[in-house]
């Protein structure tokens, strides 16, 4: 067998070709995520501040006040108003509160009148938002993206949170 080159396994040429093609033209762009399905779009509430949530965070720590509006299908807050409404009615309530606030309404007065989070509704206290805060992730995400005095809405397992950054 002198003078005969050793035979390469048949898979090796294909492996070399695959490596050459994969490395040849530089990095390929990441695939575009699929467009949301009609079902997913329908599940996206129109009152949620999707534009704000799409931003990069502007701070790691903030102080915010919030108004919680729930509905009957969620983890109960014990508030009769939430138990008596569905999600569409909760969205209408959020829209009405936002309209009043945009027209110059006082956030603390709106908290006292509408929030189903009894602690913050009665005290008017703010929440400290930070990565380690014991808050639901949606609340922390919105709280870190709001500018001072800006108001936005997120949705969690407790309902809609109308949040105003105060610091």
C-alpha positions in Angstrom: 0.0 0.0 0.0 2.9 2.2 -0.5 2.2 5.5 -2.3 -1.5 5.3 -1.6 -3.0 8.1 0.4 -5.1 7.2 3.4 -8.8 7.3 2.7 -10.7 9.9 4.7 -14.1 8.9 6.2 -16.9 10.0 3.8 -18.3 12.4 6.4 -15.1 14.6 6.7 -15.5 16.3 3.3 -19.0 17.3 4.2 -17.9 18.5 7.6 -15.2 20.7 6.0 -17.7 22.1 3.5 -20.1 22.9 6.4 -17.4 24.7 8.3 -16.2 26.6 5.3 -19.7 27.8 4.4 -20.6 28.7 8.0 -17.5 30.7 8.5 -17.1 32.2 5.1 -19.3 35.3 4.9 -19.1 36.9 8.3 -21.8 36.8 11.0 -25.3 36.3 9.8 -28.0 38.6 11.2 -30.1 37.1 14.0 -33.4 35.9 12.7 -36.3 38.3 13.1 -38.7 37.2 15.8 -42.1 36.2 14.4 -44.9 38.7 14.4 -47.3 38.3 17.3 -50.3 36.1 16.4 -53.8 37.6 16.4 -54.4 35.9 19.7 -51.3 37.5 21.3 -52.2 40.9 19.9 -55.7 40.5 21.4 -54.2 39.6 24.7 -52.2 42.8 24.8 -54.2 45.3 26.7 -54.6 48.7 25.0 -54.2 50.5 28.4 -50.7 49.1 29.0 -47.9 51.6 28.2 -46.2 49.3 25.7 -44.2 52.3 24.3 -42.6 53.0 27.7 -42.0 49.3 28.5 -40.1 49.0 25.2 -37.6 51.7 26.3 -34.3 50.9 28.0 -34.4 51.5 31.7 -33.5 55.1 32.7 -32.6 54.3 36.3 -31.8 51.5 38.7 -33.7 53.1 41.6 -36.8 55.2 41.6 -39.7 56.2 43.9 -43.2 55.7 42.5 -46.8 55.9 43.5 -49.5 53.7 42.1 -53.1 53.0 41.6 -54.1 49.3 41.4 -57.2 48.4 39.4 -58.1 44.7 39.3 -60.9 42.4 38.1 -62.6 39.2 39.1 -60.4 36.7 37.3 -57.2 37.8 39.2 -55.7 37.0 42.5 -58.1 38.7 44.9 -57.2 41.9 46.6 -60.3 41.6 48.7 -61.7 44.8 47.1 -65.4 44.5 46.1 -64.8 46.8 43.2 -62.4 44.4 41.6 -64.7 41.4 42.3 -67.5 43.1 40.5 -65.8 43.9 37.2 -64.2 42.1 34.2 -61.0 43.0 32.4 -62.7 45.2 29.9 -64.4 47.1 32.6 -61.1 47.5 34.4 -59.6 48.9 31.2 -62.4 51.4 31.0 -61.7 52.4 34.6 -58.0 52.8 33.9 -58.8 54.9 30.8 -61.1 57.2 32.8 -58.5 57.7 35.6 -55.7 58.5 33.1 -57.9 61.1 31.4 -58.5 62.8 34.7 -54.8 62.7 35.5 -53.8 64.1 32.1 -56.4 66.9 32.6 -54.5 68.0 35.8 -56.0 65.7 38.4 -54.1 65.1 41.6 -52.5 61.6 41.7 -52.7 61.2 45.5 -56.4 62.0 45.4 -56.9 59.5 42.6 -55.0 56.9 44.7 -57.2 57.4 47.7 -60.4 57.3 45.5 -59.6 54.4 43.1 -56.7 52.2 44.2 -57.5 48.7 45.3 -54.1 48.4 47.1 -55.5 49.5 50.4 -52.1 50.2 51.9 -51.0 52.8 49.4 -54.6 54.1 48.9 -54.9 55.0 52.5 -51.4 56.2 53.2 -50.3 57.7 49.9 -46.8 56.3 50.4 -44.4 55.7 47.5 -42.7 52.5 46.7 -38.9 52.2 46.3 -38.2 50.5 43.0 -34.9 48.7 42.6 -33.7 45.4 41.2 -33.9 43.9 44.7 -37.2 45.3 45.6 -40.0 42.9 46.6 -42.3 44.0 43.8 -43.7 42.1 40.8 -41.4 42.3 37.8 -43.8 44.2 35.6 -44.0 46.9 38.3 -40.2 47.1 38.5 -39.8 47.2 34.7 -42.2 50.2 34.3 -40.8 51.9 37.4 -37.3 51.9 36.0 -38.4 53.2 32.6 -40.5 56.2 33.6 -39.1 59.7 33.7 -39.8 61.8 36.9 -43.5 62.9 36.9 -44.3 60.6 34.0 -47.3 58.2 34.3 -47.6 54.8 32.8 -49.6 51.5 33.1 -48.4 47.9 33.4 -50.3 44.7 34.0 -49.5 42.0 36.6 -51.3 39.1 38.1 -52.9 41.6 40.5 -54.3 43.9 37.8 -53.4 47.2 36.1 -50.9 49.4 37.9 -51.1 53.1 37.1 -47.7 54.2 38.1 -46.3 57.8 38.5 -42.6 58.2 39.1 -42.1 60.8 41.8 -38.3 60.6 42.3 
